[in-house]
Amino acid sequence: LASLKVLSQPGVYEKVAATGRTLMEGMAKIVAEKGLPAQVIGVPVLFDVVYTKEEIRDYRSTAKADTAMQGRINARLREGGVLKGDTKFYVSVVHTEADVAHTLEAFRKAVMAE
């Protein structure tokens, strides 16, 4: 019930979507700066970076991605204090601007190590 109380407050969904968009845009910029073949796919509250030159159209096209690179980057993210499993970023209402900045900095370091 406490979760529903928070989620019913005005602007909550807009805030979490804005947080996710900031992360998605920042990550897309970082992989582009590095020149990695990657695409940020999904919606702002649930997204991932897929390392491939191919256009992502369906599950089969994501299966052709460079999972070894994704694994290395995800491992570096965890070493940098960002809890991320094998797939997807999950954005929450509790993520702050400081969390976003920390995540993008850890992502930058993880990507630049490639």
Helices and strands as residue ranges (DSSP letters): H 2-7, H 12-34, E 39-43, E 46-50, H 59-63, H 67-79, E 89-90, H 97-112
